[in-house]
Amino acid sequence: GGLLAAAYSAGPAPMKRAGVLQIGSFLGLLFVGPMCLTSGAFVEWPPAFLIGVAVCFGLLQTAALLVNNAEDLREERVANVRTATRALGRHRVFWVATACAAVGAGGLPLWIPPANPLGFVLAAPFFVSGLATVVWAGRLAVVCAGQDLETFERHTKKAGRSVPRALTANAWAALLLSLGARPDLWPDVVVTALAGLAA
């Protein structure tokens, strides 16, 4: 895991310089890989369910990572680092981010659907955060279309300040979505939360 993480920015062929394949490195190194590795403590091979969840969640978060990545376009050009932003171009990268967000936000509830009415209540924050990410990336795609580099940078720098908030909101909302799909886990979650508060 550590070697793969180092390979992102170091080594003879760093994944950071892999162009469009950088999106695959986001998915593999940050989401699918760690989730599959963790599942090894419980099952011999990751089930399709887990891979589907990891890919959808990873795509949703990758949308925010692409926005974050786009902030550094000028520096990447100077350093000749061929990231996904440079490979796709500043006029297309946010459309790709929008597509990633749409597939992730739309696909994750299909893998972990709410189990009962309370589950739909718990799923509501995910529907909100997922839709917000799609709209956010889509709006950037529209406002940055055909703009020069300076205008592009102004919009991406402003949007970049929202990246940590988007990543965090999606992560917590996905957790609530998963709890809504597994009511059998609610007692354990309550006990663990109370124990944490008491500690």
C-alpha positions in Angstrom: 0.0 0.0 0.0 2.8 2.4 0.9 4.6 1.6 -2.3 1.5 2.2 -4.4 0.9 5.5 -2.6 4.5 6.6 -3.3 4.1 5.6 -6.9 1.5 8.3 -7.3 4.0 11.0 -7.4 7.4 9.3 -7.5 9.2 6.6 -9.5 9.9 6.3 -13.2 6.3 6.5 -14.2 4.3 8.3 -11.5 0.6 8.0 -11.7 0.2 11.7 -11.2 1.6 12.1 -14.7 -0.6 9.5 -16.3 -3.0 11.9 -17.9 -6.6 10.6 -18.0 -5.4 7.4 -16.2 -4.9 9.6 -13.1 -8.7 9.2 -12.6 -8.1 5.5 -12.4 -5.4 6.0 -9.8 -7.8 8.1 -7.7 -10.3 5.2 -7.8 -7.8 2.4 -7.2 -5.5 3.9 -4.6 -8.0 5.9 -2.6 -11.2 3.9 -2.7 -11.5 0.5 -4.4 -8.1 -0.7 -3.3 -8.4 0.2 0.4 -12.0 -1.1 0.6 -11.1 -4.4 -1.1 -8.0 -4.7 1.2 -10.1 -4.2 4.3 -12.6 -6.7 3.2 -9.9 -9.3 3.2 -10.2 -9.5 7.0 -13.7 -10.9 6.5 -13.9 -12.6 3.2 -11.4 -14.4 0.9 -12.3 -12.3 -2.2 -14.1 -9.0 -2.4 -17.7 -9.5 -3.5 -19.2 -7.7 -6.5 -21.4 -5.7 -4.1 -18.3 -4.3 -2.3 -16.6 -3.4 -5.6 -19.7 -1.7 -6.9 -20.0 0.4 -3.7 -16.3 1.3 -3.8 -16.5 2.3 -7.5 -19.6 4.4 -7.1 -18.4 6.1 -3.9 -15.0 6.6 -5.5 -16.5 8.2 -8.6 -18.5 10.7 -6.5 -15.4 11.7 -4.5 -13.2 11.8 -7.7 -15.4 14.5 -9.0 -14.3 16.7 -6.1 -10.7 15.6 -6.5 -10.8 16.7 -10.2 -11.9 20.1 -9.1 -9.1 20.2 -6.6 -6.6 19.1 -9.2 -7.8 21.7 -11.7 -6.6 24.5 -9.4 -3.0 23.8 -10.3 -3.2 23.8 -14.1 -0.8 26.7 -14.6 1.8 25.1 -12.2 1.4 21.7 -14.0 2.1 23.3 -17.3 5.3 24.9 -16.0 6.4 21.7 -14.5 5.3 19.7 -17.5 3.2 17.4 -15.3 0.5 15.7 -17.5 -2.4 15.3 -15.0 -6.0 14.5 -15.9 -6.7 18.2 -16.2 -4.0 18.8 -18.8 -4.9 15.6 -20.7 -8.6 16.5 -20.8 -8.2 20.2 -21.2 -9.8 22.9 -19.0 -12.9 22.9 -21.2 -13.7 19.2 -20.6 -12.3 18.3 -17.2 -15.4 19.5 -15.3 -17.8 17.7 -17.7 -15.9 14.5 -16.8 -16.2 15.5 -13.1 -19.9 16.0 -13.5 -20.3 12.6 -15.2 -18.3 10.9 -12.4 -20.5 12.6 -9.7 -23.7 11.6 -11.5 -22.7 8.0 -11.9 -21.5 7.8 -8.3 -24.4 9.6 -6.8 -26.9 7.7 -8.8 -25.3 4.3 -8.5 -24.5 4.1 -4.8 -28.1 3.9 -3.6 -28.7 1.1 -6.1 -26.0 -1.0 -4.4 -27.2 -0.1 -0.9 -30.9 0.8 -1.0 -32.7 2.0 2.1 -34.3 -1.0 3.9 -37.3 0.7 5.5 -38.9 4.2 5.9 -36.3 5.2 8.5 -33.7 4.1 6.0 -35.0 6.6 3.5 -34.7 9.3 6.1 -31.1 8.4 6.7 -30.5 8.3 3.0 -31.8 11.8 2.5 -28.5 13.6 3.3 -26.8 11.5 0.6 -29.3 12.4 -2.0 -28.7 16.0 -1.1 -24.9 15.9 -1.0 -24.7 13.8 -4.2 -27.0 16.1 -6.1 -25.1 19.1 -4.8 -21.8 17.6 -6.1 -23.3 17.0 -9.5 -24.7 20.5 -9.7 -21.5 22.0 -8.4 -19.3 20.3 -11.0 -21.8 20.9 -13.7 -22.0 24.6 -12.9 -18.2 24.8 -13.2 -18.3 23.0 -16.6 -20.8 25.7 -17.8 -19.1 28.8 -16.4 -15.6 27.7 -17.5 -16.6 26.7 -21.0 -14.6 28.7 -23.6 -13.0 30.9 -20.9 -9.3 31.9 -20.9 -6.8 30.5 -18.4 -7.1 33.5 -16.0 -10.9 33.2 -15.8 -10.6 29.4 -15.4 -8.2 29.8 -12.6 -10.5 32.3 -10.8 -13.4 29.9 -10.9 -11.4 26.9 -9.9 -9.6 28.7 -7.0 -13.0 29.7 -5.6 -14.4 26.2 -6.1 -11.3 24.6 -4.6 -12.2 26.1 -1.2 -15.3 23.9 -1.2 -13.5 20.6 -2.0 -12.8 19.6 1.7 -16.5 20.3 2.5 -17.7 18.3 -0.4 -15.5 15.3 0.4 -16.5 15.3 4.0 -20.2 15.8 3.4 -20.3 12.9 0.8 -18.4 10.6 3.2 -20.7 11.2 6.2 -23.8 11.1 4.0 -22.7 7.8 2.5 -22.2 6.4 6.0 -25.8 7.3 6.8 -27.0 5.8 3.5 -25.2 2.5 4.4 -26.8 2.5 7.9 -30.2 3.0 6.3 -29.6 -0.2 4.3 -28.6 -2.2 7.3 -31.0 -1.7 10.2 -29.5 -4.8 11.9 -26.4 -2.8 12.6 -28.2 0.1 14.3 -28.0 -1.4 17.9 -24.2 -1.8 17.5 -23.8 1.7 16.2 -25.8 3.2 19.1 -23.7 1.2 21.6 -20.4 2.2 20.0 -21.5 5.9 19.8 -22.5 5.9 23.5 -19.2 4.2 24.5 -17.3 6.8 22.5 -19.2 9.6 24.3 -18.6 8.1 27.7 -14.9 7.6 27.0 
